[in-house]
Each structure stands twice: as C-alpha cells, then as structure tokens.
C-alpha cells in the first residue's frame, strides 16, 4: 500500500524531531520510506503557539491502515506527544493522509485525511513528492494548491 504521512512539530527541537521521526518511519515492519518532502514552516491553524515545521513522507507498506495508525501513534508517544486539548501545540504530530486509494471512515481513522485539501502545510509538502497524486474524492494535489495560496507556508532552510 502506498501511504502518505504528514509530519509536524512546533515544540522543542522541531527539525531534529522531524528527522528522527522519519528515521522511525524507516524502521516500521514491512515498510519502506519511498520519498520525503523538504521541510516547510507554517503558522498553527485554529490554535496558538510557535510555528510548525512540516514534512510529508511517502511509504510503501504492507501494514493495514489501522495497524499503521497504531504504529504512528506509538512513534508520537516516544517523542512525548500529549493530547491535552484539540489543536494543542505538540512535539510531534503524525497523520495518515492517504492509504492507497482506500477510503476509511471509522471513529478512530478517517482517510483520506478530511482536511488535507484545505491545508497548505500538507499540500505543499505533498507536491514536493508528487503534485499529481490523486486524493480520492478530491482530485490531484496540484489543483488544490491555488486554494491555499493565502496560507503562510514557506520552505525551511
């Protein structure tokens, strides 16, 4: 399965955390890191706190989506992720954005991620890897970029 993972951090050593999380993704069983975006800086959405560093990773995995989500949450926990309240600042956020062309809507997992087409901090890193990737039910990432042009999201050196 081709899985796309959004990575974000706005607390602590953000760059080091993102890089270490990418290393953790490389160690998942029956999973290969195929590609990663560059880092992007963005303001928090619907929240306060410091700017985020964001990236997207593309995985080739034999894990089923719920098992992959469990693995992602375990990585977040290793990096001190706390879920104090909705949109709280975080040491690490890992979102399962796409799971092949599968659509899932359960209490614990919704893919495609329901807001990915509204977020520059997801779309721009995805476009780094493949702007023509199709989000089931939404179309190609490329067509959504203009819709988020007003959101501050800039490449990080």
Secondary structure, DSSP 8 states (H G I E B T S, - for coil): -EEEEEEEE-SSSHHHHHHHHHHHHHTSTTEEEEEE---EEE--SSS-SS-EEEEEEEEEE-S-HHHHHHHHHHHHHHTT---SSTT---S-EEEEEEETT--EE-SS-EES-TTGGG-HHHHHHHHHHHTT-EETTTEEHHHHGGGGTTS-EEE--
